Every structure is written in structure tokens, then in C-alpha cells.
Amino acid sequence: MAARITDEEWDKLSPENFETHSLLRAVDVVDELRDDLNDGEYATPPQLRTDLLKLHQLAMAVINERSRSQVADLFELAGNLDEQVSYMMTKLEEIQDTLSRLTALYPDSLCYGNLDGDG
């Protein structure tokens, strides 16, 4: 059963209002992030998880145990992770922008459950 939408809503669903290849770019972005988020070889956790646990260990040593000798390591790792996560967020925002452009075209007619044929 096809959803019934108005002709005006149908006209909005056009290449002028949304370029479908932007969804393929979103897939490419996910592929870029896979190294950061995939399990490693032999099902080891993602490196990001391992690095965050290492950062916690360093923070415990520096902040809670007052270990001055590990301050440089703490902030070097924190800076690297901050850059990595910032990059990931930028890429995820690209995906969100693409999805927002598509969902902005959501036909009002679909909100009313009108599912009885083509418009």
C-alpha cells in the first residue's frame, strides 16, 4: 500500500530539493569513521575505547594520586583524543545535515496516516 501525499508534497521530492548522492557521501563518512569505531583484530575493542581507558588511568595517576611524572602523557593523550573526537563529530554533523535536509521534505500528509493509494 503506497502512502498518499499531495501533488505539492510530491513536487518537493525532487533533485532540486535533495540530491540523493549526498546519502552516498554519508556512507563514505561512516567508512572514514570505521577505523575509530570498529573492533580491532581478534575482536579487540576499538582503539578509541582503549585510549579513553588509558586516559582515565593517567588522570587517576595525575589528579587523584598527584603523579607529576605523568602530566605530559595525560595532556598529550587528551589533546590527541580531543582532536580525534572533534573530527568524528564534524563528520557525524555532515551526516546529520544530510538527514535533516531529507527529513525537512517529510510530507505533512504522512502525519495523518493517509495510506490508501497514490496522490
DSSP file (Angstrom, degrees, kcal/mol; ACC not computed):
  #  RESIDUE AA STRUCTURE BP1 BP2  ACC     N-H-->O    O-->H-N    N-H-->O    O-->H-N    TCO  KAPPA ALPHA  PHI   PSI    X-CA   Y-CA   Z-CA
    1    1 A M              0   0    0      0, 0.0     2,-0.2     0, 0.0   115,-0.1   0.000 360.0 360.0 360.0 124.6    0.0    0.0    0.0
    2    2 A A        -     0   0    0      1,-0.1   115,-1.7   116,-0.0     2,-0.2  -0.593 360.0-109.3 -88.5 148.6    1.5    3.3   -1.0
    3    3 A A        -     0   0    0     -2,-0.2     2,-0.6   113,-0.1   116,-0.3  -0.501  28.1-129.5 -74.2 143.7    1.3    6.5    1.0
    4    4 A R        +     0   0    0    110,-2.6     2,-0.3    -2,-0.2   110,-0.2  -0.861  35.1 167.5 -98.8 121.7   -1.0    9.2   -0.3
    5    5 A I        -     0   0    0     -2,-0.6     2,-0.0   112,-0.1   110,-0.0  -0.886  37.5 -96.3-127.7 161.8    0.6   12.6   -0.4
    6    6 A T     >  -     0   0    0     -2,-0.3     4,-2.5     1,-0.1     5,-0.2  -0.298  31.4-114.3 -74.1 161.4   -0.5   15.8   -2.1
    7    7 A D  H  > S+     0   0    0      1,-0.2     4,-2.5     2,-0.2     5,-0.1   0.879 118.9  54.3 -61.6 -37.9    0.8   16.9   -5.5
    8    8 A E  H  > S+     0   0    0      2,-0.2     4,-1.1     1,-0.2    -1,-0.2   0.916 109.9  46.4 -62.9 -42.8    2.6   19.8   -3.9
    9    9 A E  H  > S+     0   0    0      1,-0.2     4,-0.8     2,-0.2     3,-0.4   0.895 111.2  52.7 -65.6 -39.6    4.3   17.5   -1.4
   10   10 A W  H >< S+     0   0    0     -4,-2.5     3,-1.0     1,-0.2    -2,-0.2   0.904 104.5  55.6 -61.3 -42.1    5.3   15.2   -4.3
   11   11 A D  H 3< S+     0   0    0     -4,-2.5    -1,-0.2     1,-0.3    -2,-0.2   0.799 100.4  59.8 -62.9 -28.7    6.8   18.1   -6.2
   12   12 A K  H 3< S+     0   0    0     -4,-1.1     2,-2.2    -3,-0.4    -1,-0.3   0.781  87.1  78.5 -68.9 -26.0    9.1   18.8   -3.2
   13   13 A L  S << S+     0   0    0     -3,-1.0    -1,-0.2    -4,-0.8    -4,-0.0  -0.484  75.6 117.8 -84.5  71.2   10.6   15.4   -3.5
   14   14 A S  S >> S-     0   0    0     -2,-2.2     4,-1.6     1,-0.0     3,-1.4  -0.882  81.3-104.5-135.1 162.1   12.8   16.3   -6.4
   15   15 A P  T 34 S+     0   0    0      0, 0.0    -3,-0.0     0, 0.0    -1,-0.0   0.759 117.7  63.6 -60.1 -23.7   16.5   16.5   -7.2
   16   16 A E  T 34 S+     0   0    0      1,-0.2     3,-0.1     3,-0.0    -3,-0.1   0.807 111.2  36.6 -69.3 -27.3   16.3   20.3   -6.8
   17   17 A N  T <4 S+     0   0    0     -3,-1.4     2,-0.3     1,-0.3    -1,-0.2   0.642 131.6  16.8 -99.9 -18.3   15.4   19.9   -3.2
   18   18 A F     <  -     0   0    0     -4,-1.6     2,-0.7    87,-0.0    -1,-0.3  -0.881  62.3-147.3-158.7 123.5   17.5   16.9   -2.3
   19   19 A E    >   -     0   0    0     -2,-0.3     3,-2.0     1,-0.2     4,-0.3  -0.822  11.1-155.3 -92.5 114.1   20.5   15.3   -4.0
   20   20 A T  T >> S+     0   0    0     -2,-0.7     3,-1.8     1,-0.3     4,-0.7   0.773  88.2  70.3 -63.6 -25.8   20.4   11.6   -3.3
   21   21 A H  H 3> S+     0   0    0      1,-0.3     4,-1.8     2,-0.2    -1,-0.3   0.706  82.4  74.3 -65.9 -15.6   24.1   11.2   -3.8
   22   22 A S  H <> S+     0   0    0     -3,-2.0     4,-1.6     1,-0.2    -1,-0.3   0.805  90.2  57.9 -64.8 -26.3   24.5   13.1   -0.5
   23   23 A L  H <> S+     0   0    0     -3,-1.8     4,-1.6    -4,-0.3    -1,-0.2   0.861 103.5  51.5 -69.6 -34.6   23.4    9.9    1.1
   24   24 A L  H  X S+     0   0    0     -4,-0.7     4,-2.1     2,-0.2    -2,-0.2   0.868 106.6  53.7 -68.3 -35.0   26.3    8.1   -0.5
   25   25 A R  H  X S+     0   0    0     -4,-1.8     4,-2.1     2,-0.2    -2,-0.2   0.875 105.4  54.6 -63.5 -35.9   28.6   10.8    0.8
   26   26 A A  H  X S+     0   0    0     -4,-1.6     4,-2.2     2,-0.2    -2,-0.2   0.886 106.2  51.3 -63.9 -38.3   27.2   10.0    4.3
   27   27 A V  H  X S+     0   0    0     -4,-1.6     4,-2.4     2,-0.2    -2,-0.2   0.913 108.2  52.3 -63.5 -42.1   28.1    6.3    3.7
   28   28 A D  H  X S+     0   0    0     -4,-2.1     4,-1.9     1,-0.2    -2,-0.2   0.891 107.4  52.4 -59.9 -39.5   31.6    7.5    2.8
   29   29 A V  H  X S+     0   0    0     -4,-2.1     4,-1.5     2,-0.2    -1,-0.2   0.920 107.8  50.7 -63.6 -43.6   31.8    9.4    6.1
   30   30 A V  H  X S+     0   0    0     -4,-2.2     4,-0.9     1,-0.2     3,-0.3   0.915 108.2  53.4 -59.8 -41.7   30.8    6.4    8.1
   31   31 A D  H >X S+     0   0    0     -4,-2.4     3,-0.6     1,-0.2     4,-0.5   0.881 105.1  54.4 -60.4 -37.3   33.5    4.5    6.3
   32   32 A E  H 3< S+     0   0    0     -4,-1.9     3,-0.4     1,-0.2     4,-0.3   0.840 110.6  46.6 -63.3 -32.3   36.0    7.1    7.4
   33   33 A L  H >X S+     0   0    0     -4,-1.5     4,-1.6    -3,-0.3     3,-0.6   0.568  87.6  88.8 -87.6  -9.3   34.9    6.6   11.0
   34   34 A R  H <X S+     0   0    0     -4,-0.9     4,-3.3    -3,-0.6    -1,-0.2   0.878  82.8  56.4 -59.3 -39.4   35.1    2.8   10.9
   35   35 A D  H 3< S+     0   0    0     -4,-0.5    12,-0.4    -3,-0.4    -1,-0.3   0.868 110.7  45.8 -60.2 -34.4   38.7    2.8   11.9
   36   36 A D  H <4 S+     0   0    0     -3,-0.6    12,-0.7    -4,-0.3    -1,-0.2   0.789 125.8  28.4 -77.0 -27.4   37.9    4.8   15.0
   37   37 A L  H  < S+     0   0    0     -4,-1.6    -2,-0.2    -3,-0.2    -3,-0.2   0.610  94.6  99.5-114.7 -15.3   34.8    2.7   16.0
   38   38 A N  S  < S-     0   0    0     -4,-3.3     9,-0.3    -5,-0.2     2,-0.1  -0.356  78.2-103.7 -73.6 152.8   35.3   -0.8   14.7
   39   39 A D        -     0   0    0      7,-0.1    -1,-0.1     1,-0.1     3,-0.1  -0.463  43.3-123.4 -65.4 148.8   36.5   -3.7   16.8
   40   40 A G    >   -     0   0    0      4,-3.2     3,-1.2     1,-0.2     4,-0.2  -0.022  47.8 -47.0 -82.3-169.5   40.1   -4.5   16.1
   41   41 A E  G >  S+     0   0    0      1,-0.3     3,-1.1     2,-0.2    -1,-0.2  -0.327 129.1  15.8 -60.8 141.8   41.7   -7.7   15.1
   42   42 A Y  G 3  S-     0   0    0      1,-0.2    -1,-0.3    -3,-0.1    -2,-0.1   0.815 134.2 -67.1  59.9  33.3   40.6  -10.7   17.0
   43   43 A A  G <  S+     0   0    0     -3,-1.2    -1,-0.2     1,-0.2    -2,-0.2   0.736  84.4 162.6  63.2  26.3   37.6   -8.7   18.3
   44   44 A T    <   -     0   0    0     -3,-1.1    -4,-3.2    -4,-0.2    -1,-0.2  -0.463  47.1 -95.3 -69.1 151.3   39.7   -6.4   20.4
   45   45 A P        -     0   0    0      0, 0.0    -5,-0.1     0, 0.0    -1,-0.1  -0.173  53.0 -77.6 -64.3 161.3   37.7   -3.2   21.4
   46   46 A P    >>  -     0   0    0      0, 0.0     4,-1.8     0, 0.0     3,-0.6  -0.250  39.5-119.6 -56.4 146.9   38.1   -0.1   19.3
   47   47 A Q  H 3> S+     0   0    0    -12,-0.4     4,-3.2    -9,-0.3     5,-0.2   0.845 112.6  62.8 -58.8 -34.4   41.3    1.9   19.8
   48   48 A L  H 3> S+     0   0    0    -12,-0.7     4,-2.3     1,-0.2    -1,-0.2   0.909 104.0  47.4 -58.4 -42.4   39.2    4.9   21.0
   49   49 A R  H <> S+     0   0    0     -3,-0.6     4,-2.2     2,-0.2    -1,-0.2   0.930 112.9  48.4 -63.6 -45.5   37.9    2.9   23.9
   50   50 A T  H  X S+     0   0    0     -4,-1.8     4,-2.1     1,-0.2    -2,-0.2   0.910 112.2  49.3 -61.2 -42.9   41.3    1.6   24.8
   51   51 A D  H  X S+     0   0    0     -4,-3.2     4,-2.6     2,-0.2    -1,-0.2   0.875 108.7  52.3 -66.7 -37.6   42.7    5.2   24.6
   52   52 A L  H  X S+     0   0    0     -4,-2.3     4,-2.3    -5,-0.2    -1,-0.2   0.889 109.6  49.3 -66.0 -37.8   39.9    6.6   26.8
   53   53 A L  H  X S+     0   0    0     -4,-2.2     4,-2.2     2,-0.2    -2,-0.2   0.894 110.9  50.1 -66.0 -38.2   40.6    3.9   29.4
   54   54 A K  H  X S+     0   0    0     -4,-2.1     4,-2.6     2,-0.2    -2,-0.2   0.900 109.2  52.0 -64.1 -40.9   44.3    4.8   29.2
   55   55 A L  H  X S+     0   0    0     -4,-2.6     4,-2.8     2,-0.2    -2,-0.2   0.909 108.5  50.9 -62.1 -41.7   43.4    8.5   29.6
   56   56 A H  H  X S+     0   0    0     -4,-2.3     4,-2.7     2,-0.2    -2,-0.2   0.924 109.5  50.7 -60.3 -44.3   41.3    7.6   32.7
   57   57 A Q  H  X S+     0   0    0     -4,-2.2     4,-2.1     1,-0.2    -2,-0.2   0.925 112.7  45.9 -59.9 -45.5   44.3    5.7   34.1
   58   58 A L  H  X S+     0   0    0     -4,-2.6     4,-2.8     2,-0.2     5,-0.2   0.901 112.2  50.9 -64.8 -41.0   46.6    8.7   33.5
   59   59 A A  H  X>S+     0   0    0     -4,-2.8     4,-3.0     2,-0.2     5,-0.9   0.897 109.0  51.5 -64.8 -40.0   44.0   11.1   35.0
   60   60 A M  I  X>S+     0   0    0     -4,-2.7     5,-1.9    -5,-0.2     4,-0.9   0.935 112.7  46.3 -59.8 -45.0   43.7    8.9   38.1
   61   61 A A  I  <5S+     0   0    0     -4,-2.1     6,-2.4     3,-0.2    -2,-0.2   0.928 121.6  35.7 -64.5 -45.3   47.5    8.9   38.5
   62   62 A V  I  <5S+     0   0    0     -4,-2.8     4,-0.4     4,-0.3    -2,-0.2   0.949 129.0  29.4 -75.8 -49.7   47.9   12.7   38.0
   63   63 A I  I  <5S+     0   0    0     -4,-3.0    -3,-0.2    -5,-0.2    -2,-0.1   0.930 132.0  28.3 -82.6 -47.1   44.8   14.1   39.6
   64   64 A N  I  <<S+     0   0    0     -4,-0.9    -3,-0.2    -5,-0.9    -4,-0.1   0.868 132.7  32.4 -85.3 -36.7   44.0   11.5   42.4
   65   65 A E  S   <S-     0   0    0     -5,-1.9    -3,-0.2    -6,-0.2    -4,-0.1   0.472  99.7-129.2-100.8  -2.9   47.5   10.2   43.1
   66   66 A R        +     0   0    0     -4,-0.4     2,-1.0    -6,-0.3    -4,-0.3   0.857  41.2 170.8  60.8  41.2   49.3   13.5   42.4
   67   67 A S    >   -     0   0    0     -6,-2.4     3,-1.2     1,-0.2    -1,-0.2  -0.730  15.1-176.3 -87.3 100.6   51.8   11.9   40.0
   68   68 A R  G >  S+     0   0    0     -2,-1.0     3,-1.5     1,-0.2     4,-0.4   0.798  75.6  70.4 -65.0 -29.3   53.7   14.8   38.3
   69   69 A S  G 3  S+     0   0    0      1,-0.3    -1,-0.2     2,-0.1     4,-0.2   0.655 100.0  46.5 -67.2 -14.3   55.7   12.5   36.1
   70   70 A Q  G <> S+     0   0    0     -3,-1.2     4,-2.4     1,-0.1    -1,-0.3   0.349  80.7  98.6-110.0   5.7   52.6   11.6   34.1
   71   71 A V  H <> S+     0   0    0     -3,-1.5     4,-2.3     1,-0.2     5,-0.2   0.924  84.3  49.0 -60.1 -46.4   51.2   15.1   33.5
   72   72 A A  H  > S+     0   0    0     -4,-0.4     4,-2.2     1,-0.2    -1,-0.2   0.917 112.1  48.6 -61.8 -43.6   52.7   15.4   30.0
   73   73 A D  H  > S+     0   0    0     -4,-0.2     4,-2.4     1,-0.2     5,-0.3   0.901 109.8  53.7 -62.4 -40.7   51.4   12.0   28.9
   74   74 A L  H  X S+     0   0    0     -4,-2.4     4,-2.5     1,-0.2    -2,-0.2   0.948 113.9  39.7 -58.2 -51.0   48.0   12.9   30.3
   75   75 A F  H  X S+     0   0    0     -4,-2.3     4,-2.1     2,-0.2    -1,-0.2   0.794 112.6  55.0 -77.4 -26.6   47.7   16.1   28.3
   76   76 A E  H  X S+     0   0    0     -4,-2.2     4,-2.2    -5,-0.2    -1,-0.2   0.948 114.0  41.4 -65.8 -47.6   49.3   14.7   25.1
   77   77 A L  H  X S+     0   0    0     -4,-2.4     4,-2.7     2,-0.2     5,-0.2   0.910 114.0  52.5 -66.7 -41.9   46.7   11.8   25.0
   78   78 A A  H  X S+     0   0    0     -4,-2.5     4,-2.4    -5,-0.3    -1,-0.2   0.911 110.8  48.1 -59.8 -42.6   43.9   14.1   26.0
   79   79 A G  H  X S+     0   0    0     -4,-2.1     4,-2.2     2,-0.2    -1,-0.2   0.915 111.9  48.9 -64.6 -43.3   44.8   16.5   23.2
   80   80 A N  H  X S+     0   0    0     -4,-2.2     4,-2.3     1,-0.2    -2,-0.2   0.919 113.8  46.1 -62.5 -43.6   45.0   13.7   20.6
   81   81 A L  H  X S+     0   0    0     -4,-2.7     4,-3.0     2,-0.2     5,-0.3   0.878 109.3  55.2 -67.9 -37.0   41.7   12.3   21.7
   82   82 A D  H  X S+     0   0    0     -4,-2.4     4,-2.3    -5,-0.2    -1,-0.2   0.926 110.4  45.7 -60.7 -44.5   40.1   15.7   21.6
   83   83 A E  H  X S+     0   0    0     -4,-2.2     4,-2.4     2,-0.2    -2,-0.2   0.921 113.9  49.1 -62.6 -44.4   41.2   16.2   18.0
   84   84 A Q  H  X S+     0   0    0     -4,-2.3     4,-2.3     2,-0.2    -2,-0.2   0.933 114.4  43.5 -62.5 -47.6   40.0   12.7   17.1
   85   85 A V  H  X S+     0   0    0     -4,-3.0     4,-2.7     2,-0.2    -1,-0.2   0.876 112.1  53.9 -68.9 -37.1   36.6   13.1   18.7
   86   86 A S  H  X S+     0   0    0     -4,-2.3     4,-2.3    -5,-0.3    -1,-0.2   0.922 109.6  48.3 -60.9 -44.1   36.2   16.6   17.2
   87   87 A Y  H  X S+     0   0    0     -4,-2.4     4,-2.2     1,-0.2    -2,-0.2   0.922 111.8  49.7 -60.5 -45.2   36.9   15.2   13.8
   88   88 A M  H  X S+     0   0    0     -4,-2.3     4,-2.6     1,-0.2    -2,-0.2   0.903 110.1  50.5 -62.7 -41.2   34.4   12.4   14.3
   89   89 A M  H  X S+     0   0    0     -4,-2.7     4,-2.5     2,-0.2    -1,-0.2   0.898 108.4  52.3 -64.8 -40.0   31.8   14.9   15.5
   90   90 A T  H  X S+     0   0    0     -4,-2.3     4,-1.5     2,-0.2    -1,-0.2   0.924 111.7  46.6 -60.3 -43.6   32.4   17.1   12.4
   91   91 A K  H  X S+     0   0    0     -4,-2.2     4,-1.6     1,-0.2    -2,-0.2   0.900 111.8  50.0 -66.4 -40.9   31.9   14.0   10.2
   92   92 A L  H  X S+     0   0    0     -4,-2.6     4,-2.6     1,-0.2    -1,-0.2   0.854 106.7  56.0 -66.7 -33.4   28.7   13.0   12.1
   93   93 A E  H  X S+     0   0    0     -4,-2.5     4,-2.7     2,-0.2    -1,-0.2   0.858 103.0  55.7 -65.2 -34.2   27.4   16.5   11.8
   94   94 A E  H  X S+     0   0    0     -4,-1.5     4,-1.9     2,-0.2    -2,-0.2   0.925 109.8  45.7 -60.7 -43.9   27.8   16.1    8.0
   95   95 A I  H  X S+     0   0    0     -4,-1.6     4,-2.5     1,-0.2    -2,-0.2   0.929 112.4  50.7 -64.2 -44.6   25.6   13.0    8.1
   96   96 A Q  H  X S+     0   0    0     -4,-2.6     4,-2.7     1,-0.2    -2,-0.2   0.895 107.8  53.1 -61.8 -40.1   23.1   14.8   10.4
   97   97 A D  H  X S+     0   0    0     -4,-2.7     4,-2.2     2,-0.2    -1,-0.2   0.914 109.7  48.9 -60.4 -42.7   22.9   17.7    8.0
   98   98 A T  H  X S+     0   0    0     -4,-1.9     4,-1.8     1,-0.2    -2,-0.2   0.940 113.5  45.7 -62.0 -47.7   22.2   15.3    5.1
   99   99 A L  H  X S+     0   0    0     -4,-2.5     4,-3.0     1,-0.2    -2,-0.2   0.869 111.0  53.5 -65.4 -36.3   19.5   13.5    7.0
  100  100 A S  H  X S+     0   0    0     -4,-2.7     4,-1.7     2,-0.2    -1,-0.2   0.891 106.3  52.4 -65.4 -39.4   18.0   16.9    8.2
  101  101 A R  H  < S+     0   0    0     -4,-2.2     4,-0.4    -5,-0.2    -1,-0.2   0.897 113.8  44.4 -62.7 -38.5   17.7   18.1    4.6
  102  102 A L  H >< S+     0   0    0     -4,-1.8     3,-1.7     1,-0.2    -2,-0.2   0.944 113.1  48.2 -71.0 -47.9   15.9   14.9    3.7
  103  103 A T  H >< S+     0   0    0     -4,-3.0     3,-1.7     1,-0.3    -1,-0.2   0.747  99.0  69.2 -68.2 -20.6   13.5   14.8    6.7
  104  104 A A  T 3< S+     0   0    0     -4,-1.7    -1,-0.3     1,-0.3    -2,-0.2   0.733  94.8  57.8 -64.9 -20.2   12.7   18.5    6.1
  105  105 A L  T <  S+     0   0    0     -3,-1.7    -1,-0.3    -4,-0.4    -2,-0.2   0.379  75.1 137.6 -88.9   4.0   10.9   17.3    3.0
  106  106 A Y    <   -     0   0    0     -3,-1.7     2,-0.2     1,-0.1    -3,-0.1  -0.301  59.1-121.0 -55.2 119.6    8.6   15.0    5.1
  107  107 A P    >>  -     0   0    0      0, 0.0     3,-1.4     0, 0.0     4,-0.5  -0.449   6.9-140.6 -68.1 131.0    5.1   15.3    3.6
  108  108 A D  G >4 S+     0   0    0      1,-0.3     3,-1.5    -2,-0.2     4,-0.5   0.831  99.6  69.2 -57.2 -32.5    2.6   16.6    6.1
  109  109 A S  G >4>S+     0   0    0      1,-0.3     3,-1.1     2,-0.2     5,-1.1   0.810  90.7  60.2 -58.5 -30.7    0.1   14.1    4.6
  110  110 A L  G X45S+     0   0    0     -3,-1.4     3,-1.2     1,-0.2    -1,-0.3   0.743  92.7  66.8 -70.8 -21.4    2.1   11.2    6.0
  111  111 A C  G <<5S+     0   0    0     -3,-1.5    -1,-0.2    -4,-0.5    -2,-0.2   0.730  97.3  54.4 -68.7 -21.1    1.5   12.6    9.5
  112  112 A Y  G < 5S-     0   0    0     -3,-1.1    -1,-0.2    -4,-0.5    -2,-0.2   0.307 112.5-115.4-100.2   8.7   -2.2   11.8    9.2
  113  113 A G  T < 5 +     0   0    0     -3,-1.2     2,-1.3     1,-0.2    -3,-0.2   0.788  51.5 166.3  68.3  28.2   -1.8    8.2    8.3
  114  114 A N      < +     0   0    0     -5,-1.1  -110,-2.6  -110,-0.2    -1,-0.2  -0.644   9.4 151.1 -80.0  94.8   -3.2    8.6    4.8
  115  115 A L        +     0   0    0     -2,-1.3     2,-0.4  -112,-0.2    -1,-0.1  -0.057  26.8 110.6-118.7  30.9   -2.1    5.2    3.3
  116  116 A D  S    S-     0   0    0      1,-0.2  -113,-0.1  -115,-0.1     2,-0.1  -0.357  82.6 -55.3-111.8  56.2   -4.8    4.5    0.7
  117  117 A G  S    S-     0   0    0   -115,-1.7    -1,-0.2    -2,-0.4     2,-0.1  -0.445  76.8 -36.7 112.3 178.1   -3.1    4.8   -2.7
  118  118 A D              0   0    0   -114,-0.1  -114,-0.2    -2,-0.1    -3,-0.0  -0.409 360.0 360.0 -80.5 154.5   -1.1    7.3   -4.8
  119  119 A G              0   0    0   -116,-0.3  -112,-0.2  -113,-0.1    -1,-0.1   0.378 360.0 360.0-104.3 360.0   -1.7   11.0   -4.9
